[in-house]
Structures are given as structure tokens and as C-alpha cells.
Amino acid sequence: MYRGKSIKELNELFLKNELTKEEAFFKANSLAHYFQDDYNSFVTILDKVKIKDTDNVLSGIPYSLKDNFSTSNILTTASSNILKDYVPVFDATVYKKLKKAGASLVGKCVLDELAMGGTGTTGHTGIVKNPYDKTRMIGGSSAGSVASVALGITPFSIGSDTGDSVRKPASFGGVVGFKPTYGLISRYGLFPFASSLDHVAVVSRNVEDSAIVVDNIKGLDPLDMVTYDSSKISLLDSINNDIKGKKLFYIKEICGKDTYKDSDDEELKKVIDSFYELLDNLRKMGFIIEEVSVDKALLEAMYPTYMCISCAEATSNNANLTGIQFGTRGSGESYEDIMFDARTKGFSELIKRRFILGSYILQKENQEKLFLNAKRVRRLIVSKINDLFKEYDGMIAPCSGGVAPHFDKTSEKLSERYLILENHLVIGNFGGFPSITLPFMKIDNLPVGVNITGRVKDDALVLNMAKKIEEITGLKNIYAEVGDVDV
Ligand code: GLN
């Protein structure tokens, strides 16, 4: 009746009076509680709702929000000890817009601490497990957001994506993860991680639902100066356009068959074979798809470039977490002592490591060599992709070389093969390009996603092309059918 339904399907049930908006909320609430012990999607589950009955299609639709979005009077921890008791006094723009549309907030989702990480294992309230296999991670940092949608608790969730934090876990969780163009959605009230890379992003179970949500949360906001006016754009309107003649490229060094011909990794080979099968089917539909080659050195530089820029910006942005203005207060006589105590106890080792890296990169004598060079490499990568976008409408690639890893494997390993294939999603953040991940195959019932990235402000076309993939794979509105619940 409720679980696994899309936004549109729920809206239809409301209109036909077959389900009330209160009932929808309480079904989502009971699912959230039911799955919490096993999967740990939430830091906070809300047990009360004030239904706002509007004509908006999102009215009464339950959703979840990553716990790094500010929500007044609701605990907002960013999954960090330093904010474990922090209750903001203002609303993030995205939350405000969803409230206005009438969507019902079900809970605040676990993330990797301060959104830094890709495993879903570093939040202060514990690890998030993959709904398809509890012995595996869901990925991160928007771990709880993806789990909430992949478990069928909510039809959509709001996350943030600085390097791949929505699109990578979406791939491991068999859901859609959409990061629109930089500036389409306001980040006011999102805890800043790396401002030149940070995006608000949406998790849903089909492409159309992502379009519906983004249409409702986008827009110019004087409180986030990178936003622009998009009032004349409706993403939903162009989602079913004809794609005949649209041109896609894939990068040989990321996912070309030849690149992996000598590999003995069976899983990787399955992913590449399915990817080529998908390309054939897309060609039959009318897409033109070609292989291009990009300098391997440039691609190998993606991860270190990302780490340099993001750690530097994160160190600067998080300097406000002093334990003085807000957050858990440290103890000590002087303000230096208070800060030292709060930050020593408040951050985990991984976060401290990033801040040490960031401080080193920003040190005057290192700035030219590390920070400014990283920015130059970023520009080279973006220019290369923009050159390709003069001829092509989008780039396509699998999101990873395999299914979600087991907990004992570290997802941040720098093996030769994975340095490129596991890190290319960051291109979307470097260039601010619209970028979407959706499920395209399964290995032993574990999903793997494919990604399409397009030109800046071509969000509608990216969704339009993704919709065609969804038609081919049939992997639409899927969720992990675990648990003995009948709601
Ligand atoms: N996994 C990447 C990191 O650890 C991306 C994080 C993100 O997008 N928020 O920085």
C-alpha cells in the first residue's frame, strides 16, 4: 500500500482518497523504526507531523533529510560528536521549500562525519548497512539517505554531494542519485564541506521523482550567492523528449573494454560487459555513442586533486566548529583551551587527518605548489570535458568496478585500477556538471549504477537521457524487499 511507492503513485492514492497524508507519514515512521536497529538510516526519527495540505504533488509525501541540513528545533549533528547536541535556530533553504510544498519530514539521516567519507561507517551514531546485504556497506557520505530510500521507507531523500556522496551510495543501493548543476539548488543551511564542490543532491527510486523534487527545491536564493534564476525551467516537462541523435561518449581509460582485457577481476569484467550491453541497447534506441581517450595522467590526478581542494576548503569552512559559538562546549580556562578540548574530543581521527592535510596545503609556503596547482589541474580536467561537450551531449560510465564492498574492505584504497574507475564521479563536482546515477545491473542481487554527466545547465537533458536508460533496464522503483512488514 505504501512501501516502495513513487511520489506520483502516492499522490494518486491521496487524490483517490485511498491513503491519507497522515497515514503515509505514520507508515513511513513505522518503517523507519522497524529498520533502525538493523540498518541505522537515522540519527533522529520524527514521531509527529503537521500535515500541510497543498495542491503541490509533494504535499504529504514522506521524505528524509541528511543530518547536515539545518532544521530549526530539530537536532542537526552532521553525524559528528562536536555537534551531537546541536539544535539549530534556522532552516536550510531546501528544508524551507519542502515545508512550503507540504512534504512530510520523517527523519534526519546518518552520514559520514561532516560528509567527509565514502563508506557510511564514520557517523557518531554507528555504521549504516546495505539493505541488499547487511555485511556490506552502502557507501557514503549520504549513507542514511540512500538506505532510507533503498529500504522503501521514503520515496525520496535529500543529500549532499561534494565528490560523489549521493551518486556513489546510490549506485550501491540500487536507487537514483541526482546532483544538478552547481547553483541550481541553494546550499544555505547545508553545513559547508568544500564550498567550490558542494552540491545539494536528491535520492529517489526513479528519474521522474528526481525531476519533481528538484523542480520544487531549485531557485535563486540571495543566501547562497552561487545560485541563479531557473524559474522558467521545468525539469519534469522535458523528461520524455525524443533523444534520437543525442551523442554520448565514454572514456576508454575509465571503462573501455581494452583497458581491462588482462584483468582477472571477474566482478569488474561483469560490470564492463553489462555496460557494453547497455551501450548497444542505447544505440538501438537512437543514441550515438563513441569511445574517446583522455590523458591517463590527468585522470589519475582526479583523486589527489580532489583531496587537495576539498581538505583545504574543509579546514577553512570547519574552523567555526570551536565549541564556543555553538556545538558541544569544551572545557578550559582560555578560549584556546576550550577550542582545543572541543576539537580534540569532537572530531574522529579521520576528520583530524583531513584538517591536518588541509592546514598543510593552505600553509603559505605550500599554497602555490599544492593548493593552486590542484586548482590548475581541476581546470585542465574541466576544460577537457567541456571540449568534449562541444561535440557530445553527455558522458556515460559505470559508477564503480563492482558491487558494494564488505565492511572489512576500505573503499578509499588507491589501487591502480580503482584510482580512475572509482573516482571519476568527481568530474561532476569539478565542473559543476549535472550528473545522475541510476541502477543498470545486478550481480547476485546486488545493484550497480551507471552514471550520465552532462553540460552545465543541461539538467533537463541529463534526466531525459537517464529516463531512456531506465526504460531499457527496467530497474525502476526497485527497493530491497527485506523485513517482515506489510505497510
Ligand atoms: N568520498 C568523498 C570524500 O570522502 C566524497 C564526499 C562527499 O561527496 N561529501 O570526500
Residues whose N, C-alpha, C, O or C-beta is under 5 A from the ligand:
A	BS01	LIG	A115 M116 G117 G118 G140 S141 S160 D161 T162 G163 D164 S165
